[in-house]
Amino acid sequence: SYIPDETSDVDSQRGQDNSRRPGMPSKHQHADIPLRLLVPTQYVGAIIGKEGATIRNITKQTQSKIDVHRKENAGAAEKPISIHSTPEGCSSACRMILDIMQQEAKDTKTAEEVPLKILAHNNFVGRLIGKEGRNLKKVEQDTDTKITISPLQDLTVYNPERTITVKGPIEACCLAETEIMKKVREAYDNDMAAMNQQTHLIPGLNLGALGLFPPSGSMPPPPPGNSASPYGSFGVSAPEQETVHVYIPAQAVGAIIGKKGQHIKQLSRFAGASIKIAPAEAPDSKMRMVIVTGPPEAQFKAQGRIYGKLKEENFFGPKEEVKLETHIKVAAAAAGRVIGKGGKTVNELQNLTAAEVVVPREQTPDENDQVIVKIIGHFYASQLAQRKIRDILTQVRQQQKGGMGERQGERQGPHPQVLSEMGPSQGLAQEPRPQRK
């Protein structure tokens, strides 16, 4: 679940502490990821202590901030606890909480061994498990523990977390916690690095509300006056249905569809989009086309989840960015406006979005008099390019409706059959350039 539903009540996510903590740096650091534990409800009183004395002692000794989410999931057998600190502080607090639970279990004779349960956002679990489960097996072997992870089916839009259960002696469980959270923090840092270059380019994109990253209380608030909509001003009127073709590796089709079509159905419902996988163009096709139909916000959610799924399922390396090719169709008459005079507009698009935008030459318009625009890039780059191109098309339509015709000094573009192919390395944005043959 790469993008939980931004329209849902954010606090309804299990155990979320969504308030920004005073004094927290806005720069993303390791401390941004809290260690989230799931503890049996019967031990919560012992962890808090009389008038909060025990929990105060833990926070003081470990220099951490601890939130016990007692009021959540009334009547539930387990409650989440969020620990905000350095990795070392989180581990120390975890150790103290495990000791308290073990002692309480012994005193009340309720259990012989209390397992450690860690909650982790599903974004990072694929990389924690590793290809063919190698990473997880190594943690088990190195720490002499038994580790299980809750199934994907347990995920919901409101709860994007998986439960990692670690069984073994307290010492071993603590070692496993350190290794597990090390992997989770690495995945978080890699995703943050890829994302930070792009987020400032999408006005009003509130990553906290979109749930792209786990609830840590450290996401910057959205800029004032901006909506959290990924398409800003595009949401003014009822957004129109758009169709986007996303090309994924052929071997990833099974992961996108899921067992008995479960994943693709869940994704379609969540995003509010129609998602279909086109038949292979040839038996040995390396790429398959996913057809996503829906308004802009649905496109953002559906495509975000597709990118995320490919990352989770290790179709791309841990430090490799997921870059996909997407196609959108534009009216042949408007293609020239996407390119701009001498390729100026397409160059500016590429410089702004960091995506490769190509209008292939010698295209014959289809039966609807449309041609293809190719966009190649990682998720944020691709989204921004798609939105900017749609913006150009909206302007063209408005001008046609208003009888404004062409803008001064701009041509409507050549016939699509003689369109030039504009790639990313075709010179600077302000340089007019001749069409290639």
C-alpha positions as a Python dict, from the first residue, in 0.01 Angstrom:
ca = {
    (1, 'S'): (0, 0, 0),
    (2, 'Y'): (211, 279, -133),
    (3, 'I'): (-40, 564, -95),
    (4, 'P'): (-300, 531, 179),
    (5, 'D'): (-618, 733, 124),
    (6, 'E'): (-551, 1101, 183),
    (7, 'T'): (-924, 1170, 212),
    (8, 'S'): (-966, 938, 507),
    (9, 'D'): (-948, 1061, 863),
    (10, 'V'): (-574, 1056, 909),
    (11, 'D'): (-599, 985, 1281),
    (12, 'S'): (-793, 669, 1212),
    (13, 'Q'): (-474, 496, 1101),
    (14, 'R'): (-384, 254, 1377),
    (15, 'G'): (-184, 428, 1645),
    (16, 'Q'): (-105, 737, 1445),
    (17, 'D'): (52, 1030, 1622),
    (18, 'N'): (8, 1288, 1353),
    (19, 'S'): (91, 1601, 1550),
    (20, 'R'): (416, 1775, 1469),
    (21, 'R'): (637, 1761, 1773),
    (22, 'P'): (777, 2091, 1903),
    (23, 'G'): (1145, 2128, 1830),
    (24, 'M'): (1152, 1845, 1578),
    (25, 'P'): (1385, 1927, 1288),
    (26, 'S'): (1216, 1974, 954),
    (27, 'K'): (1511, 1798, 792),
    (28, 'H'): (1439, 1428, 765),
    (29, 'Q'): (1660, 1219, 990),
    (30, 'H'): (1653, 866, 1129),
    (31, 'A'): (1458, 992, 1430),
    (32, 'D'): (1170, 1063, 1193),
    (33, 'I'): (1067, 699, 1202),
    (34, 'P'): (919, 602, 1536),
    (35, 'L'): (955, 248, 1665),
    (36, 'R'): (596, 125, 1686),
    (37, 'L'): (517, -170, 1910),
    (38, 'L'): (196, -365, 1952),
    (39, 'V'): (149, -474, 2315),
    (40, 'P'): (-120, -686, 2485),
    (41, 'T'): (-380, -456, 2644),
    (42, 'Q'): (-345, -628, 2984),
    (43, 'Y'): (16, -503, 3014),
    (44, 'V'): (-53, -138, 2925),
    (45, 'G'): (-125, -44, 3290),
    (46, 'A'): (210, -186, 3405),
    (47, 'I'): (396, -3, 3125),
    (48, 'I'): (237, 330, 3227),
    (49, 'G'): (272, 267, 3602),
    (50, 'K'): (104, 439, 3894),
    (51, 'E'): (20, 798, 3790),
    (52, 'G'): (247, 749, 3486),
    (53, 'A'): (563, 698, 3695),
    (54, 'T'): (695, 397, 3498),
    (55, 'I'): (654, 550, 3152),
    (56, 'R'): (810, 877, 3276),
    (57, 'N'): (1109, 681, 3401),
    (58, 'I'): (1148, 507, 3061),
    (59, 'T'): (1128, 836, 2868),
    (60, 'K'): (1380, 999, 3103),
    (61, 'Q'): (1631, 714, 3091),
    (62, 'T'): (1611, 666, 2714),
    (63, 'Q'): (1558, 1033, 2619),
    (64, 'S'): (1254, 940, 2415),
    (65, 'K'): (895, 1051, 2367),
    (66, 'I'): (651, 763, 2411),
    (67, 'D'): (284, 763, 2312),
    (68, 'V'): (64, 484, 2445),
    (69, 'H'): (-248, 479, 2228),
    (70, 'R'): (-488, 353, 2494),
    (71, 'K'): (-807, 499, 2348),
    (72, 'E'): (-764, 342, 2006),
    (73, 'N'): (-949, 29, 1899),
    (74, 'A'): (-1164, 13, 2214),
    (75, 'G'): (-1187, -344, 2335),
    (76, 'A'): (-894, -459, 2119),
    (77, 'A'): (-661, -723, 2263),
    (78, 'E'): (-354, -517, 2169),
    (79, 'K'): (-262, -148, 2173),
    (80, 'P'): (4, 38, 1973),
    (81, 'I'): (290, 226, 2141),
    (82, 'S'): (498, 481, 1945),
    (83, 'I'): (855, 554, 2058),
    (84, 'H'): (1020, 866, 1915),
    (85, 'S'): (1395, 885, 1974),
    (86, 'T'): (1732, 805, 1819),
    (87, 'P'): (1769, 443, 1702),
    (88, 'E'): (1961, 369, 2025),
    (89, 'G'): (1696, 543, 2237),
    (90, 'C'): (1417, 347, 2066),
    (91, 'S'): (1600, 18, 2127),
    (92, 'S'): (1662, 100, 2495),
    (93, 'A'): (1295, 190, 2550),
    (94, 'C'): (1190, -128, 2368),
    (95, 'R'): (1411, -334, 2601),
    (96, 'M'): (1259, -173, 2911),
    (97, 'I'): (903, -228, 2785),
    (98, 'L'): (980, -596, 2705),
    (99, 'D'): (1125, -641, 3056),
    (100, 'I'): (811, -490, 3214),
    (101, 'M'): (580, -712, 3006),
    (102, 'Q'): (784, -1024, 3084),
    (103, 'Q'): (776, -948, 3458),
    (104, 'E'): (401, -876, 3447),
    (105, 'A'): (337, -1202, 3257),
    (106, 'K'): (538, -1391, 3519),
    (107, 'D'): (361, -1221, 3814),
    (108, 'T'): (13, -1277, 3670),
    (109, 'K'): (99, -1619, 3524),
    (110, 'T'): (-68, -1511, 3195),
    (111, 'A'): (209, -1618, 2957),
    (112, 'E'): (552, -1778, 2965),
    (113, 'E'): (700, -1569, 2687),
    (114, 'V'): (572, -1237, 2549),
    (115, 'P'): (666, -1196, 2180),
    (116, 'L'): (794, -865, 2047),
    (117, 'K'): (553, -717, 1792),
    (118, 'I'): (675, -432, 1571),
    (119, 'L'): (445, -236, 1339),
    (120, 'A'): (602, -130, 1007),
    (121, 'H'): (452, 53, 711),
    (122, 'N'): (396, -183, 421),
    (123, 'N'): (613, 41, 196),
    (124, 'F'): (923, -93, 367),
    (125, 'V'): (832, -455, 440),
    (126, 'G'): (927, -589, 95),
    (127, 'R'): (1281, -463, 140),
    (128, 'L'): (1294, -595, 496),
    (129, 'I'): (1199, -942, 370),
    (130, 'G'): (1438, -921, 73),
    (131, 'K'): (1449, -1129, -242),
    (132, 'E'): (1323, -1482, -167),
    (133, 'G'): (1312, -1386, 202),
    (134, 'R'): (1692, -1362, 229),
    (135, 'N'): (1711, -1048, 446),
    (136, 'L'): (1460, -1181, 698),
    (137, 'K'): (1626, -1525, 712),
    (138, 'K'): (1960, -1357, 786),
    (139, 'V'): (1808, -1155, 1075),
    (140, 'E'): (1655, -1477, 1215),
    (141, 'Q'): (1987, -1664, 1188),
    (142, 'D'): (2199, -1378, 1328),
    (143, 'T'): (1969, -1321, 1628),
    (144, 'D'): (1845, -1678, 1685),
    (145, 'T'): (1479, -1571, 1670),
    (146, 'K'): (1167, -1678, 1480),
    (147, 'I'): (1011, -1392, 1281),
    (148, 'T'): (671, -1385, 1109),
    (149, 'I'): (497, -1101, 923),
    (150, 'S'): (120, -1047, 902),
    (151, 'P'): (-29, -1116, 556),
    (152, 'L'): (-101, -846, 297),
    (153, 'Q'): (-472, -931, 319),
    (154, 'D'): (-483, -772, 666),
    (155, 'L'): (-399, -430, 524),
    (156, 'T'): (-666, -166, 480),
    (157, 'V'): (-666, 190, 350),
    (158, 'Y'): (-689, 306, 713),
    (159, 'N'): (-418, 74, 839),
    (160, 'P'): (-119, 44, 604),
    (161, 'E'): (99, -132, 864),
    (162, 'R'): (213, -494, 887),
    (163, 'T'): (281, -667, 1219),
    (164, 'I'): (629, -820, 1253),
    (165, 'T'): (625, -1080, 1534),
    (166, 'V'): (961, -1179, 1687),
    (167, 'K'): (978, -1483, 1916),
    (168, 'G'): (1276, -1570, 2134),
    (169, 'P'): (1448, -1469, 2460),
    (170, 'I'): (1436, -1095, 2540),
    (171, 'E'): (1805, -1047, 2452),
    (172, 'A'): (1754, -1207, 2109),
    (173, 'C'): (1433, -1008, 2046),
    (174, 'C'): (1618, -683, 2120),
    (175, 'L'): (1895, -774, 1873),
    (176, 'A'): (1629, -853, 1611),
    (177, 'E'): (1455, -517, 1675),
    (178, 'T'): (1783, -335, 1605),
    (179, 'E'): (1835, -524, 1275),
    (180, 'I'): (1471, -492, 1162),
    (181, 'M'): (1454, -118, 1228),
    (182, 'K'): (1794, -68, 1062),
    (183, 'K'): (1646, -212, 739),
    (184, 'V'): (1325, -7, 776),
    (185, 'R'): (1522, 315, 829),
    (186, 'E'): (1744, 240, 526),
    (187, 'A'): (1435, 193, 309),
    (188, 'Y'): (1288, 517, 446),
    (189, 'D'): (1609, 711, 376),
    (190, 'N'): (1634, 577, 20),
    (191, 'D'): (1273, 672, -53),
    (192, 'M'): (1319, 1014, 105),
    (193, 'A'): (1627, 1087, -105),
    (194, 'A'): (1440, 1000, -426),
    (195, 'M'): (1139, 1203, -322),
    (196, 'N'): (1299, 1517, -183),
    (197, 'Q'): (1421, 1630, -526),
    (198, 'Q'): (1066, 1637, -659),
    (199, 'T'): (816, 1726, -386),
    (200, 'H'): (874, 2100, -400),
    (201, 'L'): (766, 2092, -764),
    (202, 'I'): (411, 1978, -686),
    (203, 'P'): (236, 2268, -510),
    (204, 'G'): (37, 2172, -204),
    (205, 'L'): (141, 1808, -200),
    (206, 'N'): (104, 1717, 166),
    (207, 'L'): (302, 1396, 204),
    (208, 'G'): (180, 1345, 560),
    (209, 'A'): (-183, 1352, 452),
    (210, 'L'): (-112, 1133, 150),
    (211, 'G'): (48, 878, 379),
    (212, 'L'): (339, 816, 146),
    (213, 'F'): (551, 768, 455),
    (214, 'P'): (472, 628, 798),
    (215, 'P'): (306, 851, 1055),
    (216, 'S'): (601, 1000, 1239),
    (217, 'G'): (477, 1342, 1339),
    (218, 'S'): (765, 1500, 1151),
    (219, 'M'): (616, 1567, 811),
    (220, 'P'): (619, 1936, 719),
    (221, 'P'): (270, 2087, 713),
    (222, 'P'): (130, 2180, 371),
    (223, 'P'): (207, 2535, 258),
    (224, 'P'): (-69, 2773, 373),
    (225, 'G'): (-346, 2833, 124),
    (226, 'N'): (-273, 2518, -73),
    (227, 'S'): (-495, 2215, -81),
    (228, 'A'): (-346, 1871, -29),
    (229, 'S'): (-466, 1775, -372),
    (230, 'P'): (-183, 1642, -587),
    (231, 'Y'): (-314, 1847, -875),
    (232, 'G'): (-362, 2183, -701),
    (233, 'S'): (-584, 2403, -913),
    (234, 'F'): (-699, 2108, -1125),
    (235, 'G'): (-961, 2020, -863),
    (236, 'V'): (-1164, 2339, -906),
    (237, 'S'): (-1440, 2179, -1110),
    (238, 'A'): (-1540, 1814, -1120),
    (239, 'P'): (-1226, 1654, -1265),
    (240, 'E'): (-1262, 1474, -1595),
    (241, 'Q'): (-1179, 1110, -1659),
    (242, 'E'): (-830, 1056, -1795),
    (243, 'T'): (-671, 748, -1947),
    (244, 'V'): (-302, 674, -1890),
    (245, 'H'): (-107, 372, -2016),
    (246, 'V'): (161, 262, -1767),
    (247, 'Y'): (422, 9, -1888),
    (248, 'I'): (544, -242, -1628),
    (249, 'P'): (788, -538, -1651),
    (250, 'A'): (598, -842, -1784),
    (251, 'Q'): (712, -1054, -1488),
    (252, 'A'): (546, -804, -1249),
    (253, 'V'): (194, -864, -1385),
    (254, 'G'): (121, -1139, -1130),
    (255, 'A'): (217, -910, -840),
    (256, 'I'): (-11, -630, -966),
    (257, 'I'): (-306, -868, -1020),
    (258, 'G'): (-256, -1058, -692),
    (259, 'K'): (-402, -1391, -587),
    (260, 'K'): (-738, -1443, -763),
    (261, 'G'): (-724, -1079, -876),
    (262, 'Q'): (-740, -957, -516),
    (263, 'H'): (-470, -690, -536),
    (264, 'I'): (-589, -525, -858),
    (265, 'K'): (-950, -515, -726),
    (266, 'Q'): (-838, -364, -395),
    (267, 'L'): (-620, -111, -580),
    (268, 'S'): (-906, -15, -814),
    (269, 'R'): (-1145, 36, -521),
    (270, 'F'): (-890, 232, -319),
    (271, 'A'): (-791, 466, -602),
    (272, 'G'): (-1137, 509, -751),
    (273, 'A'): (-998, 417, -1094),
    (274, 'S'): (-1052, 147, -1353),
    (275, 'I'): (-731, -60, -1383),
    (276, 'K'): (-692, -316, -1661),
    (277, 'I'): (-392, -507, -1789),
    (278, 'A'): (-378, -528, -2168),
    (279, 'P'): (-287, -860, -2335),
    (280, 'A'): (81, -904, -2427),
    (281, 'E'): (161, -756, -2769),
    (282, 'A'): (385, -1055, -2843),
    (283, 'P'): (461, -1383, -2658),
    (284, 'D'): (810, -1260, -2565),
    (285, 'S'): (709, -902, -2470),
    (286, 'K'): (924, -773, -2186),
    (287, 'M'): (675, -500, -2093),
    (288, 'R'): (299, -504, -2037),
    (289, 'M'): (56, -215, -2056),
    (290, 'V'): (-163, -124, -1758),
    (291, 'I'): (-460, 96, -1856),
    (292, 'V'): (-559, 334, -1575),
    (293, 'T'): (-880, 534, -1622),
    (294, 'G'): (-999, 788, -1367),
    (295, 'P'): (-981, 1154, -1259),
    (296, 'P'): (-643, 1313, -1170),
    (297, 'E'): (-649, 1220, -800),
    (298, 'A'): (-735, 858, -885),
    (299, 'Q'): (-446, 854, -1136),
    (300, 'F'): (-209, 980, -865),
    (301, 'K'): (-319, 712, -620),
    (302, 'A'): (-332, 422, -868),
    (303, 'Q'): (-1, 499, -1037),
    (304, 'G'): (162, 562, -697),
    (305, 'R'): (56, 220, -578),
    (306, 'I'): (180, 55, -900),
    (307, 'Y'): (524, 217, -858),
    (308, 'G'): (523, 119, -490),
    (309, 'K'): (427, -241, -558),
    (310, 'L'): (715, -284, -806),
    (311, 'K'): (954, -150, -540),
    (312, 'E'): (806, -366, -262),
    (313, 'E'): (825, -682, -471),
    (314, 'N'): (1193, -613, -551),
    (315, 'F'): (1156, -568, -928),
    (316, 'F'): (1399, -278, -876),
    (317, 'G'): (1708, -279, -652),
    (318, 'P'): (1695, -128, -300),
    (319, 'K'): (1886, 183, -410),
    (320, 'E'): (1742, 192, -762),
    (321, 'E'): (1467, 437, -851),
    (322, 'V'): (1152, 294, -1006),
    (323, 'K'): (1134, 459, -1349),
    (324, 'L'): (843, 369, -1575),
    (325, 'E'): (721, 474, -1916),
    (326, 'T'): (369, 615, -1935),
    (327, 'H'): (175, 719, -2243),
    (328, 'I'): (-103, 975, -2266),
    (329, 'K'): (-299, 1055, -2579),
    (330, 'V'): (-342, 1412, -2696),
    (331, 'A'): (-542, 1562, -2981),
    (332, 'A'): (-321, 1572, -3290),
    (333, 'A'): (-398, 1943, -3328),
    (334, 'A'): (-269, 2011, -2974),
    (335, 'A'): (56, 1812, -3006),
    (336, 'G'): (238, 2116, -3139),
    (337, 'R'): (149, 2307, -2826),
    (338, 'V'): (305, 2033, -2610),
    (339, 'I'): (625, 2060, -2817),
    (340, 'G'): (620, 2441, -2841),
    (341, 'K'): (801, 2659, -3090),
    (342, 'G'): (1136, 2501, -3171),
    (343, 'G'): (1080, 2246, -2895),
    (344, 'K'): (1076, 2517, -2625),
    (345, 'T'): (775, 2386, -2429),
    (346, 'V'): (888, 2023, -2422),
    (347, 'N'): (1236, 2132, -2311),
    (348, 'E'): (1091, 2344, -2031),
    (349, 'L'): (871, 2052, -1927),
    (350, 'Q'): (1174, 1826, -1901),
    (351, 'N'): (1381, 2080, -1710),
    (352, 'L'): (1098, 2143, -1463),
    (353, 'T'): (987, 1785, -1404),
    (354, 'A'): (1309, 1582, -1447),
    (355, 'A'): (1104, 1342, -1662),
    (356, 'E'): (1182, 1257, -2022),
    (357, 'V'): (895, 1380, -2242),
    (358, 'V'): (887, 1254, -2600),
    (359, 'V'): (642, 1314, -2884),
    (360, 'P'): (748, 1039, -3130),
    (361, 'R'): (784, 1154, -3489),
    (362, 'E'): (592, 1023, -3787),
    (363, 'Q'): (287, 922, -3587),
    (364, 'T'): (-36, 861, -3770),
    (365, 'P'): (-326, 990, -3561),
    (366, 'D'): (-565, 717, -3439),
    (367, 'E'): (-938, 696, -3516),
    (368, 'N'): (-1003, 971, -3258),
    (369, 'D'): (-742, 1194, -3422),
    (370, 'Q'): (-507, 1155, -3125),
    (371, 'V'): (-133, 1095, -3095),
    (372, 'I'): (82, 960, -2810),
    (373, 'V'): (306, 1156, -2573),
    (374, 'K'): (560, 940, -2386),
    (375, 'I'): (669, 1027, -2032),
    (376, 'I'): (959, 839, -1871),
    (377, 'G'): (1060, 898, -1511),
    (378, 'H'): (1010, 816, -1146),
    (379, 'F'): (672, 866, -981),
    (380, 'Y'): (689, 1234, -887),
    (381, 'A'): (856, 1339, -1212),
    (382, 'S'): (600, 1147, -1417),
    (383, 'Q'): (305, 1286, -1218),
    (384, 'L'): (423, 1642, -1255),
    (385, 'A'): (482, 1601, -1630),
    (386, 'Q'): (136, 1445, -1674),
    (387, 'R'): (-29, 1732, -1487),
    (388, 'K'): (161, 1998, -1683),
    (389, 'I'): (69, 1836, -2017),
    (390, 'R'): (-297, 1811, -1910),
    (391, 'D'): (-278, 2179, -1816),
    (392, 'I'): (-158, 2267, -2167),
    (393, 'L'): (-443, 2059, -2318),
    (394, 'T'): (-698, 2234, -2093),
    (395, 'Q'): (-568, 2572, -2212),
    (396, 'V'): (-596, 2460, -2574),
    (397, 'R'): (-955, 2345, -2520),
    (398, 'Q'): (-1050, 2667, -2342),
    (399, 'Q'): (-902, 2874, -2623),
    (400, 'Q'): (-1083, 2668, -2885),
    (401, 'K'): (-1413, 2710, -2696),
    (402, 'G'): (-1358, 3083, -2657),
    (403, 'G'): (-1265, 3117, -3023),
    (404, 'M'): (-932, 3260, -2921),
    (405, 'G'): (-746, 3051, -3174),
    (406, 'E'): (-372, 3045, -3154),
    (407, 'R'): (-180, 3260, -2913),
    (408, 'Q'): (36, 3534, -3060),
    (409, 'G'): (364, 3396, -3187),
    (410, 'E'): (277, 3027, -3135),
    (411, 'R'): (187, 2780, -3401),
    (412, 'Q'): (-57, 2500, -3354),
    (413, 'G'): (209, 2253, -3461),
    (414, 'P'): (287, 2056, -3775),
    (415, 'H'): (92, 1754, -3889),
    (416, 'P'): (167, 1470, -3645),
    (417, 'Q'): (330, 1267, -3921),
    (418, 'V'): (614, 1517, -3932),
    (419, 'L'): (638, 1577, -3556),
    (420, 'S'): (993, 1584, -3433),
    (421, 'E'): (1101, 1344, -3161),
    (422, 'M'): (1208, 1557, -2869),
    (423, 'G'): (1430, 1376, -2618),
    (424, 'P'): (1583, 1499, -2292),
    (425, 'S'): (1928, 1577, -2425),
    (426, 'Q'): (1829, 1803, -2709),
    (427, 'G'): (1984, 2121, -2576),
    (428, 'L'): (1867, 2386, -2331),
    (429, 'A'): (1506, 2491, -2291),
    (430, 'Q'): (1558, 2838, -2435),
    (431, 'E'): (1742, 2713, -2743),
    (432, 'P'): (1519, 2682, -3049),
    (433, 'R'): (1624, 2377, -3243),
    (434, 'P'): (1561, 2238, -3588),
    (435, 'Q'): (1350, 1928, -3629),
    (436, 'R'): (1543, 1605, -3676),
    (437, 'K'): (1469, 1391, -3973),
}
